[in-house]
Amino acid sequence: YLRRTCSAGWIIDASPEGHQPEVATRLFPGVQQPLAVGIFLREPGASPDEPAELRYTALSGRRAVKHGQLRGLSLDGAAWRDVRTGWQAPFTPAADGAWDEYPALDDVFPWTVPGVKPNRTWVYAPTRGILAERWRTLVAEPDLERKRELFKETRDRKIDREVPQLPGQPALSRAIGAERGAPPQPTRVAYRSFDRQWLMADHRLLDQARPPLWSAYSTPGQVFISEQHAHAFDSGPALVTTHLPVDMDHFNGRGGRVLPLFRPDGTPNLAPGLLTALNEALDAEVQPEDVAAYVLGVVAHPGYTRRFTDELTTPGVRVAVTSDAALWQRAVELGRAVGWASTYGERFVDGAAGRPRADVRYPAGDARRVTAGTAVQGMPNEIGHDPASETLHVGTGGFGPVPEAVWRYDVGGMNVVAKWFGYRKANPAGRRSSPLDDIHVTEWPSEWTSELNDLLSVLRRLVELEDAQAALLDEIVSGPLLPLSALTSDGTLPGT
C-alpha cells in the first residue's frame, strides 16, 4: 500500500539487533520488540503504478549512540541505502551483487512446514526415564484439578478431549484424563541444532504437533533442513539438518521452518522440472539426495554466513547454483559429509568414504577421538573449557581433546555445547510449564557421557569441513551460475 500511494520513503531501523536485544541498545528500555521509524512523502501526480523510492538506514550501538545517529540524520545524507523495489518486497536494503538472482531455499524445496509446538515443556526430556516418571505422576493423580495443573491445559488440549493419533504412532483409545496405562514409547527428536532429546509423541499432549511433518518423517531416507527465515543472524552455519522430527525452535531457539527432502507421499520435495534442468546444465544424473547435499555443502557453514551477513539482514537463505559440473560434484561430496555428521551417521552413509552408519566418532587410535578423562559426579551446574589443554570441564568431569572452535561452535548466536548442557541441568531457566518439569535426574546418567562424546565428535567434523566449504563457495560465486531468472523463465522454479 505504501509503495503504491507514496512517492518516496525513508526507513530507520532502530533495532537491527532483533527481538529482545540488550537493554542498553534499546531506544526505549522497556520495549523488547524491534522498532523502526518510517517517513513517507506523497507528491501530487505520483503514479500508483510505480513503486515509491524507498531508502533504509540502521542505528547501531548503545542507546546514547543511537540517539546521536538519529539526530545527525538528514534525508539526503550518505547513510541511506536503496530498498528492494518489488511490490511485496520487505523494507530492507537491496542486496549487492547477484544475491537476489540466487534461488531462495523454498524455490528449491517448495513444501515447508513449522516444527512441533507442544505448548508444554514437560513432554520433552533428555532421558526416557524422566518422561516415564512424569507420565506415571500425571496418570496416578486422583485430584482432577491437580491433574489439569500437571497437564497444563490450553485452548487446544484438555484432559477430557479425545484427538486422533499422529501418523505412524500407536492408536489412542481414551482422553488423557482417563488414561491409566503405560507411558507412550518416547520418540527421538531434534530439539535444538545437534541436540537430540526425547518426546512423548502422543497427540493428546501436543497442541500443534504438525501431522504432515510426522507423515513425512516416516519416508525412507528423509532429511529435514532447518532454516531461520524469521530473524536475522550473523554467525554459524546458515542451515542445519537432521533426520529426526524437528521442534519449532530447532535452529537457534527462535522459530524457523523445516524443508523436508521428501513430501508425506514419498515424492521428492523439489520444484517441478528442477532435476531435469540440473541434469541438462550439468550433463549428469542428479538425484534428490544430491540436491540436498549440494545445498548443505554450499550453505551449511559459517563462511556462508560471514560472506552474506548483510544480505541475511533480510531473513531467508538463497543458494548460488553452479553450472560447473566439477564444482557441483565437489559441493555434493562436501554436503554428504556435512549431512552424515549432522544426522549422527544416519544419512549419507558411505563406508568407503569413511562414513559408517550411526558412528560419528573418530576411530580408536586417532588423536582427535574424544574421550572422558575423568568421570562426571553428581549433577554438575557448570561447564567450561581450557583452551591450553583442549579440555571441556563438566563439573568434576573432563572431555578431550576439544578444540576451541568446537567449544565455541554456534548456530545463529546459540552456543551449541553450552546450550546442550543447559537443557540437561535440573529446571533450566524458562522451561517450566508445569510441576512435572520439576521431575528431573539428580545424578549424571552414563548415557549423557556417550551423547556428549558424540556431539563433540559431530562438531569437530563440521569444523574440519569449514575451510573447504568456504573456499568452494568463493569458486562457485565467482564462477558460472544458474540464476533464478534463467530457471524461472521456463517454469522450472515457482519464482518469488
Stockholm file with secondary structure:
# STOCKHOLM 1.0

chainA/1-496         YLRRTCSAGWIIDASPEGHQPEVATRLFPGVQQPLAVGIFLREPGASPDEPAELRYTALSGRRAVKHGQLRGLSLDGAAWRDVRTGWQAPFTPAADGAWDEYPALDDVFPWTVPGVKPNRTWVYAPTRGILAERWRTLVAEPDLERKRELFKETRDRKIDREVPQLPGQPALSRAIGAERGAPPQPTRVAYRSFDRQWLMADHRLLDQARPPLWSAYSTPGQVFISEQHAHAFDSGPALVTTHLPVDMDHFNGRGGRVLPLFRPDGTPNLAPGLLTALNEALDAEVQPEDVAAYVLGVVAHPGYTRRFTDELTTPGVRVAVTSDAALWQRAVELGRAVGWASTYGERFVDGAAGRPRADVRYPAGDARRVTAGTAVQGMPNEIGHDPASETLHVGTGGFGPVPEAVWRYDVGGMNVVAKWFGYRKANPAGRRSSPLDDIHVTEWPSEWTSELNDLLSVLRRLVELEDAQAALLDEIVSGPLLPLSALTSDGTLPGT
#=GR chainA/1-496 SS CHHHHCSEEEEEESCTTCSSCCGGGCSSTTCCSCCEEEEEECCTTCCTTSCCEEEEEECCSSHHHHHHHHHHCCTTSTTCEEBCCSTTCCSSBCCSTTGGGSCBHHHHSCCCBCCBBCSCGGGEESSHHHHHHHHHHHHHCCCHHHHHHHHTCCSSCCTTCCCCCCTTSCCCCSCGGGCCSCCCCCEEEEEETTEEEEECCCGGGCTBCCHHHHHHHTSTTCCEEEECCSSCCCSSCSEEEESSCBBTTTTTSSCCEEEESBCTTSSBCSCTTHHHHHHHHHTSCCCHHHHHHHHHHHHSSHHHHHHTTTGGGSCCCBCCCBCCHHHHHHHHHHHHHHHHHHTTTSSSCBGGGTBCTTCCSCCTTCTTCCEEEECCCSCCCCEEEETTTTEEEETTEEEECCCHHHHTCEETTEEHHHHHHHTTSSSCTTCCSSGGGGCCCSSCCHHHHHHHHHHHHHHHHHHHHHHHHHHHHHHHHHSCBCCHHHHHTTTSSCCC
#=GC SS_cons         CHHHHCSEEEEEESCTTCSSCCGGGCSSTTCCSCCEEEEEECCTTCCTTSCCEEEEEECCSSHHHHHHHHHHCCTTSTTCEEBCCSTTCCSSBCCSTTGGGSCBHHHHSCCCBCCBBCSCGGGEESSHHHHHHHHHHHHHCCCHHHHHHHHTCCSSCCTTCCCCCCTTSCCCCSCGGGCCSCCCCCEEEEEETTEEEEECCCGGGCTBCCHHHHHHHTSTTCCEEEECCSSCCCSSCSEEEESSCBBTTTTTSSCCEEEESBCTTSSBCSCTTHHHHHHHHHTSCCCHHHHHHHHHHHHSSHHHHHHTTTGGGSCCCBCCCBCCHHHHHHHHHHHHHHHHHHTTTSSSCBGGGTBCTTCCSCCTTCTTCCEEEECCCSCCCCEEEETTTTEEEETTEEEECCCHHHHTCEETTEEHHHHHHHTTSSSCTTCCSSGGGGCCCSSCCHHHHHHHHHHHHHHHHHHHHHHHHHHHHHHHHHSCBCCHHHHHTTTSSCCC
//
